[in-house]
């Protein structure tokens, strides 16, 4: 690895300070936080402002905020992100930790589409494939994604679907029962499925968010009922939440675990 350039490192340190607080800082605040000479900070701020990485904060004399150039760089980075590819990598990491089948799925109408999948190493495992479409209300990932919808949009999708078909005799088919289940999902921040899409499989799922905080996918861990218990459910719920958080960070989200 080559030598780090001190001036570039300091400039980046300044830019990263703007990720905290309300996003505005003055030269004295930057000097204090980074313990740099005032002259150095002034020169770096002048350079960053000249290149539109920083701009004066409106109505706050002597303060700066991030400029349009940082937005342009962030937008270009976001354009290059591939949810499926990032999801596959995170799913692999989660699967290596729990030795169970891991999926990442997105919502389309009232269905989920699996965009990434890593199989369990066990002989007894869930049989599925990336690209498969399932009714959202029958799956943990689907309930997680439905729970993130505004109430009016959820109502519209249920109305347009006409009916909620069952995949097993454990599936939810009543719209009001589904709404109640989704309320629990919102409260917990985790969705659970007990043999609702497959009579031999239980599942937990957590939300994946993009840089705006919007839920764009869900990550799930599927387990045959023979390896399921309340303790295992709690362990996998925490692992799914961590995996979803890791994927969210890859997509630019800066929030917490859930």
C-alpha positions as CSV (number, residue, x, y, z in Angstrom):
1,X,0.0,0.0,0.0
2,X,1.3,3.4,-0.9
3,X,1.9,6.4,1.4
4,X,-1.2,8.4,2.5
5,X,-1.1,12.0,1.5
6,X,-1.7,14.1,4.7
7,X,-3.4,17.0,2.9
8,X,-5.9,14.7,1.2
9,X,-6.5,12.8,4.5
10,X,-7.3,16.1,6.3
11,X,-9.6,17.2,3.6
12,X,-11.5,14.0,3.8
13,X,-11.6,14.2,7.6
14,X,-13.3,17.6,7.2
15,X,-15.9,16.3,4.8
16,X,-16.7,13.3,7.0
17,X,-17.4,15.7,10.0
18,X,-20.4,16.9,8.0
19,X,-22.0,13.5,8.4
20,X,-22.7,14.3,12.0
21,X,-25.0,16.7,13.7
22,X,-27.1,19.1,11.6
23,X,-24.7,19.1,8.7
24,X,-23.3,22.6,9.2
25,X,-19.9,23.5,10.8
26,X,-17.8,26.6,11.2
27,X,-14.0,26.8,10.8
28,X,-13.4,27.1,14.6
29,X,-15.6,24.0,15.2
30,X,-13.6,22.0,12.6
31,X,-10.3,23.2,14.1
32,X,-11.4,22.1,17.5
33,X,-12.8,18.7,16.4
34,X,-9.8,17.8,14.3
35,X,-7.1,19.5,16.4
36,X,-5.6,21.1,13.3
37,X,-3.9,24.5,12.9
38,X,-6.4,27.3,12.0
39,X,-4.4,28.2,8.9
40,X,-4.5,24.6,7.6
41,X,-8.3,24.4,8.2
42,X,-8.8,27.8,6.5
43,X,-6.8,26.7,3.4
44,X,-8.6,23.3,3.2
45,X,-12.0,25.0,3.5
46,X,-11.1,27.5,0.8
47,X,-10.0,24.7,-1.5
48,X,-13.1,22.5,-0.8
49,X,-15.4,25.5,-1.3
50,X,-13.7,26.4,-4.6
51,X,-14.4,22.9,-5.9
52,X,-18.0,23.0,-4.7
53,X,-17.5,20.2,-2.1
54,X,-18.6,22.8,0.5
55,X,-20.7,25.9,0.3
56,X,-21.7,28.7,2.8
57,X,-24.6,27.7,5.0
58,X,-27.6,30.0,4.2
59,X,-28.4,32.3,7.1
60,X,-25.4,31.1,9.2
61,X,-22.4,33.4,8.5
62,X,-19.1,31.6,8.8
63,X,-20.6,28.2,8.6
64,X,-20.4,25.6,5.8
65,X,-22.5,22.7,4.6
66,X,-21.9,20.0,1.9
67,X,-22.0,21.2,-1.6
68,X,-23.4,19.8,-4.9
69,X,-20.2,18.0,-5.8
70,X,-20.6,15.6,-2.9
71,X,-24.2,14.9,-4.0
72,X,-23.0,14.2,-7.5
73,X,-20.4,11.7,-6.3
74,X,-23.0,10.1,-4.0
75,X,-25.5,9.8,-6.9
76,X,-22.9,8.2,-9.1
77,X,-22.0,5.7,-6.4
78,X,-25.7,4.9,-5.9
79,X,-26.1,4.3,-9.7
80,X,-23.4,1.7,-9.6
81,X,-24.9,-0.3,-6.7
82,X,-26.5,-3.5,-7.7
83,X,-29.0,-4.7,-5.1
84,X,-28.9,-8.3,-6.3
85,X,-25.1,-8.5,-6.3
86,X,-24.8,-6.8,-2.9
87,X,-27.6,-8.9,-1.6
88,X,-26.0,-12.1,-2.8
89,X,-22.7,-11.2,-1.0
90,X,-24.4,-10.4,2.3
91,X,-26.6,-13.5,2.0
92,X,-23.5,-15.6,1.7
93,X,-22.0,-14.0,4.8
94,X,-25.2,-14.6,6.8
95,X,-25.5,-18.2,5.5
96,X,-21.9,-18.9,6.5
97,X,-22.8,-17.8,10.1
98,X,-26.0,-19.8,10.6
99,X,-25.7,-22.6,8.0
100,X,-29.3,-22.0,6.9
101,X,-30.9,-20.8,3.7
102,X,-30.8,-17.0,3.2
103,X,-32.9,-15.0,0.7
104,X,-33.1,-11.4,-0.3
105,X,-36.4,-10.4,-1.9
106,X,-38.2,-7.4,-3.3
107,X,-41.9,-6.5,-3.5
108,X,-43.9,-6.4,-6.8
109,X,-47.6,-5.7,-6.4
110,X,-48.7,-8.4,-3.9
111,X,-45.8,-10.8,-4.6
112,X,-42.2,-11.1,-3.6
113,X,-39.4,-11.9,-6.0
114,X,-36.3,-13.5,-4.7
115,X,-33.2,-11.7,-6.1
116,X,-30.5,-13.5,-4.1
117,X,-30.2,-16.8,-2.4
118,X,-27.6,-18.9,-0.6
119,X,-28.4,-22.5,0.3
120,X,-28.0,-24.2,3.6
121,X,-25.2,-26.8,3.9
122,X,-27.6,-29.2,5.6
123,X,-29.1,-32.1,3.8
124,X,-32.5,-31.1,4.9
125,X,-33.0,-27.6,3.6
126,X,-35.5,-25.3,1.8
127,X,-35.7,-25.8,-2.0
128,X,-36.1,-22.5,-3.8
129,X,-34.3,-20.3,-6.4
130,X,-33.5,-16.7,-7.2
131,X,-36.1,-15.3,-9.5
132,X,-38.9,-17.2,-7.9
133,X,-42.2,-15.3,-7.2
134,X,-44.4,-16.1,-4.2
135,X,-47.4,-14.4,-2.6
136,X,-46.1,-11.8,-0.2
137,X,-48.6,-12.5,2.5
138,X,-47.4,-16.1,2.8
139,X,-43.7,-15.3,3.4
140,X,-41.7,-13.5,6.1
141,X,-39.9,-11.3,3.5
142,X,-43.3,-10.4,2.0
143,X,-44.9,-9.5,5.3
144,X,-41.8,-7.4,6.1
145,X,-42.2,-5.5,2.8
146,X,-45.9,-5.2,3.1
147,X,-45.6,-3.8,6.6
148,X,-43.4,-1.0,5.2
149,X,-46.1,0.2,2.8
150,X,-48.3,3.2,3.7
151,X,-51.7,2.1,4.8
152,X,-53.6,3.4,1.8
153,X,-51.2,1.7,-0.6
154,X,-51.4,-1.6,1.3
155,X,-55.2,-1.4,1.1
156,X,-55.1,-0.7,-2.6
157,X,-52.9,-3.6,-3.3
158,X,-55.1,-6.0,-1.3
159,X,-58.2,-4.6,-3.0
160,X,-56.7,-5.1,-6.5
161,X,-55.5,-8.6,-5.6
162,X,-59.1,-9.6,-5.0
163,X,-58.3,-12.5,-2.7
164,X,-55.4,-13.8,-0.6
165,X,-54.6,-17.4,-1.8
166,X,-53.3,-20.0,0.6
167,X,-50.0,-21.9,0.0
168,X,-50.5,-24.1,3.1
169,X,-53.3,-24.4,5.7
170,X,-51.2,-22.1,7.9
171,X,-51.4,-19.2,5.3
172,X,-53.2,-16.0,6.1
173,X,-56.1,-15.5,3.8
174,X,-58.2,-12.9,5.6
175,X,-57.3,-9.3,4.9
176,X,-58.0,-8.1,8.4
177,X,-55.9,-11.0,9.9
178,X,-53.1,-9.9,7.5
179,X,-53.4,-6.3,8.7
180,X,-53.1,-7.4,12.3
181,X,-50.1,-9.5,11.5
182,X,-48.4,-6.6,9.7
183,X,-49.0,-4.4,12.8
184,X,-47.1,-6.9,14.8
185,X,-44.3,-6.8,12.2
186,X,-44.1,-3.0,12.4
187,X,-43.9,-3.2,16.2
188,X,-41.2,-5.8,16.3
189,X,-39.2,-4.7,13.3
190,X,-39.0,-8.4,12.4
191,X,-41.3,-10.7,10.4
192,X,-41.8,-14.4,11.2
193,X,-43.5,-17.0,9.1
194,X,-44.5,-20.4,10.5
195,X,-45.1,-22.9,7.7
196,X,-47.2,-20.4,5.7
197,X,-45.4,-20.9,2.4
198,X,-44.0,-24.4,3.0
199,X,-45.5,-26.8,5.5
200,X,-42.0,-27.9,6.6
201,X,-40.3,-24.5,6.9
202,X,-40.3,-21.5,9.3
203,X,-38.6,-18.2,8.5
204,X,-37.6,-14.8,9.9
205,X,-37.0,-11.6,7.9
206,X,-35.7,-8.1,8.4
207,X,-36.0,-4.9,6.4
208,X,-33.3,-3.6,4.0
209,X,-33.2,0.2,3.5
210,X,-31.6,2.4,0.9
211,X,-29.8,5.7,1.3
212,X,-33.1,7.5,1.8
213,X,-34.3,5.2,4.6
214,X,-36.9,3.6,2.3
215,X,-37.4,-0.2,2.7
216,X,-36.4,-1.6,-0.7
217,X,-35.9,-5.3,0.1
218,X,-36.0,-7.8,2.9
219,X,-33.5,-10.4,4.0
220,X,-34.7,-13.7,5.4
221,X,-33.4,-16.9,7.0
222,X,-35.4,-20.1,6.3
223,X,-35.2,-23.1,8.6
224,X,-36.8,-26.6,8.5
225,X,-39.2,-27.0,11.4
226,X,-37.0,-29.9,12.7
227,X,-34.3,-27.3,13.5
228,X,-36.6,-24.6,14.8
229,X,-37.1,-23.6,18.4
230,X,-38.0,-20.3,20.3
231,X,-34.3,-19.9,21.1
232,X,-33.3,-20.5,17.5
233,X,-35.9,-18.0,16.3
234,X,-34.5,-15.3,18.6
235,X,-31.0,-16.0,17.4
236,X,-31.9,-16.0,13.7
237,X,-34.0,-12.8,14.1
238,X,-31.0,-11.0,15.5
239,X,-28.8,-12.4,12.7
240,X,-31.3,-11.5,10.0
241,X,-31.5,-7.9,11.5
242,X,-27.7,-7.6,11.4
243,X,-27.5,-9.0,7.8
244,X,-30.3,-6.6,6.7
245,X,-28.5,-3.7,8.4
246,X,-25.2,-4.7,6.7
247,X,-26.9,-4.7,3.3
248,X,-28.6,-1.4,4.1
249,X,-25.2,0.2,4.8
250,X,-23.9,-1.1,1.4
251,X,-26.9,0.7,-0.2
252,X,-26.0,4.0,1.6
253,X,-28.3,3.8,4.6
254,X,-26.8,5.4,7.8
255,X,-29.4,4.3,10.3
256,X,-29.2,1.8,13.1
257,X,-29.8,-1.9,13.4
258,X,-33.6,-1.7,12.9
